[in-house]
Amino acid sequence: MTPRIPVDQLTPLDAAAELAGLAAEIASHDRAYYQADAPSITDADYDALRQRNAAIEARFPELVRADSPSRRVGAAPSEGFGKVRHARPMLSLDNAFTDEDVREFDQKIRRFLGLEDDQPVEMVAEPKIDGLSISLRYEKGRFIQGATRGDGSEGEDVTANLLTIADLPKVLSGDAPDVLEVRGEVYMLRSDFFAMNEARKAAGDKTLFANPRNAAAGSLRQLDATITASRPLSLFCYASGEASEPVAETHWGFLNRLRDWGFKVNDRVRLCQGVEEVLAFYHAIGSERAALPYDIDGVVYKVNRLDWQTRLGQVSRSPRWATAHKFPAEQVETVLREIAISVGRTGALTPYAILDPVTVGGVVVGRATLHNEDEIMRKDFRAGDTVLIQRAGDVIPQVVSVTLAKRPEDARPFVPPEVCPVCGSLAVKPEGEAIRRCTGGLTCDAQRVERLIHFASRRAFDIEGLGEKNVEFLFSTGRIRSPADIFRLEEAEKDTLLPLKTQPGWGARSTQKLFDAIRARRVIPLDRFILALGIRQVGEATARLLARHYHSFDGWNSAMRAAAAERESGGEAWQQLTAIDQIGPGVAGDIADFFREEHNLKALEDLAGQLERIEDFVQASATSPVAGKTVVFTGTLTGMSRDEAKARAQDLGAKVAGSVSSKTDYVVAGADAGSKLAKARDLGVTILSEEEWLTLING
Ligand code: IVH
């Protein structure tokens, strides 16, 4: 565990780097959990990672990665079972950790739907069973196939195993639609779990399951279904997938139909009138938790009206109409041995705690975040102190408080470092800011190396063989000091007395492979090129926006130089840059800063000179009538909120802009549209009413 800077103090560069790390880390836990049924961390830790990822993405939406965990559910299926493509993707749920989070969830829904303040959102609250989710397909009332979630789009065919579960209806009673997909949770009752482990122990079996969830997952995913048959599995159903006809108007109604057809539905589900009622339910069941016959890790809230669910839709992997309110995690006491400091890519110095290792929620913790210097001072954490560690959703793990009664007499207050522990440059903390930074800039090796690592990373130049360790080696031996040096590496090798292939860890083959990989990147798409430069706040999404907008390297390069020069005067190039939706003055300012630095321009030219070609941006082929079009919404819409309208347009591949220009394709004007409508008229931009827009997008 590396210590984490509080999200609100991250720089864009730190954020991009951390999102990359989180994507890899979460993917590896997903593989362990979904494919090997052997979780590598506790659920609370895992949630904390995902939540951290979500929090960073919420603050830096332009940095959301294509491989972000927020866009994906679980891991791709493992070999062994047949594959099943889900007719409708199996989504996952967003998490809420506090009552405040839940109130915000409610607020977002009402904003999106444009509800009045006094109109409560009816919600169904359901215990969140800790098992594994499955999808069941019925045709003409008969169970024909069942699958695990897998990566959300494709799971494993576990039909034979599911047939062994008594709770699963093989034939439905009453009138079910011809095609019906039902989603639910396979779980193990606590009593069954203990009895099964006891029996295994008695039989001399050393492999006991750690908890009911692992036992359920391990039992269901047996290639030999007779083994599954011998395991006490249970099933609750709670959601729908594909259905050939509508089955209800509300989720509550749907649950009742499930019962009528013969499915087991948890009888602790509750229909609630608004957010305060779901919270009351959460707190009530929380205190009852230990007495329940099965493990639950929270409560799921779902908007009751299905037409509202449809309108709310989803954001990447999770529906907007549901959330999982998790139970809080454990707190434990341990000794803070030392306050250590790490240096990040932008020079941020982050203090973190080295702890006497302690087990929290099943995992050994040896390090924890201390937030920042001010927090250490405010809470007066000292080396030697006995502290309380928490593994909550927010930061992982974190030092919460100090037990003063146990403070050793010789414990001294923390003294912030005056110089960077890596390069020795002055470390300064501007008045009012939370983070102390190394002032070494590109003379600080920690920062230079981090930037080169970013340059060669998968989303940027994607140079295979140029990962963290090799960049560090090539940097420390003076072979690579700037991005352009990477492309001079092979040539430089010819003159050296100490060729790379003679160095420890480098053979002739790996060296040749690296040179080949580098050569292959002398042709690079514009968006990757832009991303690789490591401009503050310019992550993948922003790089793509820029590439899409300016199309060619020459176009982009000259426009950015012009925009940088016109920043104060607000000239046309600057205006064009800031008019791109999602590129505000902050991001534009960072781009301008980059293009105003002589050494950046030199490095950029040096690099471009080494490349064979920077490819123009090509728009992925799209079929919707508004794909690739730039749309501006203005005025009050009646059928949907602005957020909803924007989300739908973006789902269809349109670009939504905040202001009207000659580049705008459509202005959708609601009631009382003002200056934007006038400007659209001036510029001759196509103006659509709300209905015309709907007709257009609905084909
Ligand atoms: S609804 C789109 N309801 O929690 C809605 N999920 O974190 C999909 N789970 O994948 C899920 N109890 O494995 C839903 N009453 C419940 C649930 C539940 C447990 C699990 C399920 C899901 C995960 C999401």
Residues whose N, C-alpha, C, O or C-beta is under 5 A from the ligand:
A	BS01	IVH	L91 S92 L93 E126 P127 K128 I129 L132 S133 E185 Y238 A239 V300 P319 A324
